[in-house]
Amino acid sequence: MGNSALKAHLETSQKTGVFQLTGKSLSEFPEELQRLTGNLRTVDLSNNKIEVLPSFIGSFIQLKSLSINYNKLMTLPDEIGKLKKLETLNLNGNQLQRLPASVGQLSALRTLCLSGNRFREFPSGLGTLRHLDLLDLSKNQISAVPVEVSSLQVIEINLNQNQLSTVAPELSRCPRLKVLRLEENCLELSAIPVSIFTESQVSLLSLEGNLFEVKKVQDLEGYDKYMERFTATKKKFA
């Protein structure tokens, strides 16, 4: 991309607070953006070839939405935790295997999308994100939902297309969890915690494509209780 084109983008962004440069084969995060750290609210650099997020990302203190989908990121800098106003972080289709602990400091975060990365373990340290509504971890290689998930404040967790074989019963303690997507994993019927039906707030549970016939779920203890929540939610949105 020529300097004049980038300059034009920067001038527009200065006025709008939005910088969008997608599908341009960029190999680096544009350094020129540092001039706009005070007023950028949205940055979208999806569908490029960026391998590294620079440490100066932490200086974009007004940023509310950061999308770097379908790039080549393998790690995130610790400085990302400085984005105290960030509400949406979209990092689908990268090569991430873990998150820095500082992600737990993103106190305004509502949406965290990490689909299609290389996570083998459920990321830890997200229980401090009190406003997180959606956590999308679909299309990774996660094999277990650990006990620590009980501290999560999310409304929806998407774990479709992973390699899950175990789900900790503590998942049912997530106080705000309403939607749980576990499609296309390696779950046996016995691996589905009964507490999700009997004790949780979950009103939509997706289990298609596992190692059992979905209709057998109806025989599990507490299924009726779950269906009451499911029906009540459906009526609310009808």
LINJOQUI-V294918 format. One line per field, one symbol per residue. ss: DSSP state (A for helix, B for strand, O for the rest). A space follows every 50 residues. Layout:
ss=???
This chain:
ss=OOAAAAAAAAAAAAAAOBBBOOOOOOOOOOAAAAAAOOOOOBBBOOOOOO OOOOAAAAAOOOOOBBBOOOOOOOOOOAAAAAOOOOOBBBOOOOOOOOOO AAAAAOOOOOBBBOOOOOOOOOOOOOOOOOOOOBBBOOOOOOOBBOAAAA AOOOOBBBOOOOOOOBBOAAAAAOOOOOBBBOOOOOOOAAAOOOAAAAOO OOOBBBOOOOOOOAAAAAAOOOAAAAAAAAAAAAAAAO
